[in-house]
Amino acid sequence: MNESQGSPGRPMVVLVVEDSPTQAVMVRRFFASKGHEVVVAHNGVEGLARAREIKPHLIVSDIAMPGMDGFGLCREVKNDPELRHTTVLLLTMLSDAKEIIRGLNAGADHYMVKPYDEQHLVARLSAFLQDTLVDRCQEVDDRLEVHFAGETHLVQAGRQQIMNLLLSTYENAFQQNAELIQTQFELKRLNETLANQANERQNQLVKELETVNQELKEFAYIVSHDLKAPLRSIDALVQWITEDYGELFDETGREQLDLLIGRVRRMQSLIEGVLNYSRIGRVREEIESVNLNRLVASVIDLLSPPNNISIHVAGRLPTVKAEKTRISQVFQNLFSNAIKFMDKEMGSIQLSCEQEGDEWHFMVTDNGPGIPEKDFERIFQIFQTLNSRDSFESTGVGLTLVKKIVELHGGRVWVTSRLTEGSTFHFTLPVVITHSVE
């Protein structure tokens, strides 16, 4: 042992061999802060030259360096009679067991895995200081034959050296495990925090939704009571005027009265349509098995189409799980639209259904005027109509109701059409509904 390695408390000469300027500065600053003399070399060749020059007590060397790597430097140091008792610490980004065997063969005393924190470095340095005060002049044991990962390695190292390197390996593994446990703990805490925030946000949204629903209920009451009641009074008043004083009006006057009655009823229909639209998804019915053969027959009977328009159901219809009243509205709106806009002397409306995978595909086909392709999407928007309201009494709500009801039941709606030849309205419903309608 060099006399200069003498007693505890004396400053050491530390040689730092590191090609990374950032790492070199950090390690140098640490040892200098502890009162030790620090010399820095930037590669293995330079490090070996400086070691032979200054005879350091401790060499801290990176492994991965250009030219002579850390293993080569360590081997040269341990083969030099004047340096062989110098403690060598290897720094590496690797944790492969083969690197440990290479370190043993090179004569390394300790190794540490990057990145490392200051606390870890302090603990390791304390062990190094103790090693430098212990007589290291023991003879190297005979070569040991080590079998690992299907390969045989001949390791030449002393018992103390092997013990030190194994303890370094254990300490590194322990440190990494502790960091992993800490990371898992922090992830768990973060997940709990996020879950709490998500729950709070969900509760807030539920309260906001309840508030909006309550406002919709109040709005529906206002519309139903404060708007429909005056309209009923106006309708009744116009009827009385027509009955009592109709003979006093000339043809123009009677046309004006008929126009007024039409406007009042259109407004009533519009209000009713808006109310129906606001109830969908808010006012819920029980999901039940609906036999569409019976339901469609009752809808056709209710509509009572004129003699020049026929409604034909092709084949048997399925039974679906749905809100009965809502599905009835779908067929009623599609049939009534086809009847209302029919421009042929003999009108034909056909309903058919096919199973396609896990969906029922319904088609309502008519031989009416058809729809321009540019309007395929627009007709499903609320209050949108393709014809003047003076020529057809339409609120522009019916197809919007159809779309909303079908989508709430897990289906899709679209239209195909050819001008002058007719249109087909398509919609789907799940063969088995696996979620509740909201």
Beta strands, then each sheet from edge to edge (+ up, - down):
strand 1: 13-17
strand 2: 37-41
strand 3: 58-62
strand 4: 87-92
strand 5: 110-113
strand 6: 144-148
strand 7: 151-155
strand 8: 288-291
strand 9: 309-313
strand 10: 319-322
strand 11: 347-356
strand 12: 359-366
strand 13: 413-418
strand 14: 422-430
sheet 1: 2+ 1+ 3+ 4+ 5+
sheet 2: 6+ 7-
sheet 3: 8+ 10-
sheet 4: 9+ 11+ 12- 14+ 13-
end
